[in-house]
Amino acid sequence: MADLAGKFVRFIAKYPGSLLAKTKITPNQITFFGFVVNCVVAYFIAQGQLSYFIVGILIWTAGFFDALDGSAARAAGRSSIFGNFWDSVLDRYADSVIYFGILVHFLKLGKMEYALLIVIAMAGSLMVSYTRAKAESLNVKCEVGLMPRSVRIIILGAGFCIGQVFWSAVIIAVLSHFTAAQRIFYVYKKLGR
């Protein structure tokens, strides 16, 4: 299912990515613009002036840029090692800033249990990414697990859209740490002791 979600997002990003590839906009600029969009969305979330449904749509829109830059890079034949690094770093910042915006929103509302869940979900999300990055630095391709970034974005956006933010945060908090554990076990099996 996780792989299916990623493939679906890449599929819908393919056409707009190919259009952007025909412009002078570079994939690295798209990556940076995507990060800026995430910052703007996080600001609006923190302000708490939008309906949860709109917030969910904005989270999905901001997350879409994760697929758009890669799609444009492939279409233009401009994939690069630095571009991959740049994308990975800004994706972590984008995740963090969205979770921070949600954290501020719930702290303002005095919902401490929501705020705590968001912190746990953010830590798990970062660990999912870190375990993959560390594994790949050891020459182990590590894309296993239930909760890659595309799935986390889909679940978080859906939680806002249907007014079930608490349960989407529970799912991400639990399954992101489970995914990190899956990746640790996978690397252990690949590398042995």
C-alpha positions as CSV (number, residue, x, y, z in Angstrom):
1,M,0.0,0.0,0.0
2,A,2.8,2.4,0.9
3,D,4.5,1.8,-2.5
4,L,1.1,2.3,-4.2
5,A,0.6,5.7,-2.6
6,G,4.0,6.9,-3.7
7,K,3.4,5.6,-7.3
8,F,0.0,7.4,-7.4
9,V,1.5,10.7,-6.3
10,R,4.4,10.4,-8.8
11,F,1.8,9.5,-11.5
12,I,-0.3,12.7,-10.9
13,A,2.9,14.8,-10.8
14,K,4.2,13.5,-14.1
15,Y,2.4,15.8,-16.4
16,P,2.8,19.1,-14.5
17,G,6.5,18.1,-13.9
18,S,7.0,17.6,-17.6
19,L,5.5,21.1,-18.2
20,L,7.8,22.7,-15.7
21,A,10.8,20.8,-17.3
22,K,10.2,22.9,-20.4
23,T,10.7,26.2,-18.5
24,K,13.8,27.7,-17.1
25,I,12.8,26.8,-13.6
26,T,15.2,24.2,-12.2
27,P,14.2,21.2,-10.1
28,N,16.2,22.7,-7.2
29,Q,14.2,25.9,-7.4
30,I,10.9,23.8,-7.4
31,T,12.2,22.1,-4.2
32,F,12.9,25.4,-2.5
33,F,9.5,26.8,-3.6
34,G,7.9,23.7,-2.2
35,F,9.6,24.3,1.1
36,V,8.3,27.9,1.1
37,V,4.8,26.7,0.4
38,N,5.1,24.3,3.4
39,C,6.2,27.3,5.5
40,V,3.2,29.4,4.4
41,V,0.8,26.4,5.1
42,A,2.3,25.9,8.5
43,Y,1.8,29.6,9.3
44,F,-1.9,29.4,8.4
45,I,-2.3,26.2,10.4
46,A,-0.7,27.9,13.4
47,Q,-3.0,30.9,13.1
48,G,-6.0,28.6,13.3
49,Q,-8.2,30.8,11.1
50,L,-9.0,28.2,8.4
51,S,-11.4,25.3,8.5
52,Y,-9.8,21.9,9.0
53,F,-11.0,20.9,5.6
54,I,-9.1,23.7,3.9
55,V,-6.0,22.8,6.1
56,G,-6.2,19.2,4.9
57,I,-6.2,20.4,1.2
58,L,-3.3,22.7,1.9
59,I,-1.3,19.9,3.5
60,W,-1.8,17.8,0.4
61,T,-1.0,20.7,-1.9
62,A,2.3,21.5,-0.1
63,G,3.2,17.8,0.0
64,F,2.6,17.5,-3.7
65,F,5.8,19.5,-4.3
66,D,7.8,16.5,-3.0
67,A,6.8,14.6,-6.2
68,L,6.8,17.6,-8.5
69,D,10.5,18.5,-8.2
70,G,11.5,14.9,-8.9
71,S,9.1,14.6,-11.9
72,A,10.5,17.8,-13.4
73,A,14.1,16.6,-12.9
74,R,13.4,13.3,-14.6
75,A,11.6,14.9,-17.5
76,A,14.3,17.5,-18.1
77,G,17.1,14.9,-17.6
78,R,18.5,17.1,-14.8
79,S,18.6,14.6,-11.9
80,S,21.7,15.2,-9.8
81,I,23.3,13.9,-6.6
82,F,23.1,17.4,-5.1
83,G,19.5,17.7,-6.2
84,N,18.7,14.5,-4.4
85,F,20.5,15.7,-1.2
86,W,18.8,19.1,-1.4
87,D,15.4,17.5,-1.8
88,S,15.9,15.2,1.1
89,V,17.1,18.0,3.4
90,L,14.3,20.4,2.6
91,D,11.7,17.6,2.8
92,R,12.8,17.1,6.5
93,Y,12.4,20.8,7.1
94,A,9.1,20.9,5.3
95,D,7.8,18.0,7.5
96,S,9.0,19.7,10.7
97,V,7.5,23.1,9.9
98,I,4.1,21.6,9.1
99,Y,4.1,19.6,12.4
100,F,5.3,22.7,14.2
101,G,2.4,24.7,12.8
102,I,0.0,22.0,14.0
103,L,1.7,22.0,17.4
104,V,1.3,25.7,17.8
105,H,-2.3,25.5,16.8
106,F,-3.2,22.9,19.4
107,L,-1.2,24.6,22.1
108,K,-3.2,27.7,21.5
109,L,-6.4,25.7,21.8
110,G,-5.1,24.1,25.1
111,K,-5.3,20.6,23.6
112,M,-2.2,19.2,25.2
113,E,-2.9,15.6,24.3
114,Y,-3.0,16.6,20.6
115,A,0.2,18.6,21.0
116,L,2.0,15.6,22.6
117,L,0.8,13.3,19.8
118,I,2.1,15.7,17.2
119,V,5.5,15.8,18.8
120,I,5.6,12.0,18.8
121,A,4.4,11.9,15.2
122,M,7.1,14.4,14.2
123,A,9.8,12.4,15.9
124,G,8.7,9.2,14.2
125,S,8.5,10.9,10.8
126,L,12.1,12.1,11.2
127,M,13.2,8.7,12.3
128,V,11.6,7.0,9.2
129,S,13.6,9.4,7.0
130,Y,16.8,9.1,9.1
131,T,16.8,5.2,9.1
132,R,16.5,5.2,5.3
133,A,19.3,7.8,4.9
134,K,21.6,6.1,7.2
135,A,21.0,2.7,5.6
136,E,21.7,4.1,2.2
137,S,24.9,5.6,3.5
138,L,25.9,2.0,4.3
139,N,24.9,1.0,0.7
140,V,21.6,-0.7,1.8
141,K,18.6,0.5,-0.2
142,C,15.9,0.8,2.5
143,E,12.4,1.7,1.3
144,V,10.5,-0.8,3.4
145,G,7.8,0.0,5.9
146,L,4.2,1.1,6.2
147,M,4.6,4.9,6.7
148,P,6.8,6.6,4.1
149,R,6.4,10.4,3.6
150,S,3.7,10.2,0.9
151,V,1.5,8.0,3.2
152,R,2.0,10.3,6.2
153,I,1.0,13.3,4.1
154,I,-2.1,11.6,2.8
155,I,-3.1,10.5,6.3
156,L,-2.5,13.9,7.9
157,G,-4.4,15.7,5.2
158,A,-7.2,13.3,5.4
159,G,-7.4,13.6,9.2
160,F,-7.9,17.3,8.8
161,C,-10.4,17.0,5.9
162,I,-12.7,14.7,7.8
163,G,-12.2,16.3,11.2
164,Q,-10.3,13.4,12.8
165,V,-7.0,15.0,13.5
166,F,-6.5,13.2,16.7
167,W,-6.8,9.8,15.1
168,S,-4.6,10.7,12.1
169,A,-2.0,11.8,14.6
170,V,-2.3,8.5,16.5
171,I,-1.9,6.5,13.3
172,I,1.2,8.5,12.3
173,A,2.7,8.5,15.8
174,V,2.4,4.7,16.1
175,L,3.1,3.6,12.6
176,S,6.0,5.9,11.9
177,H,7.9,4.5,14.8
178,F,6.9,1.0,13.7
179,T,8.2,1.8,10.3
180,A,11.5,3.0,11.7
181,A,11.7,-0.3,13.6
182,Q,10.9,-2.2,10.4
183,R,13.8,-0.5,8.7
184,I,16.2,-1.1,11.6
185,F,15.3,-4.8,11.5
186,Y,15.6,-4.9,7.7
187,V,19.1,-3.3,7.8
188,Y,20.1,-5.7,10.6
189,K,19.1,-8.7,8.4
190,K,21.0,-7.2,5.4
191,L,24.2,-6.3,7.3
192,G,24.2,-9.0,10.0
193,R,25.9,-8.2,13.3
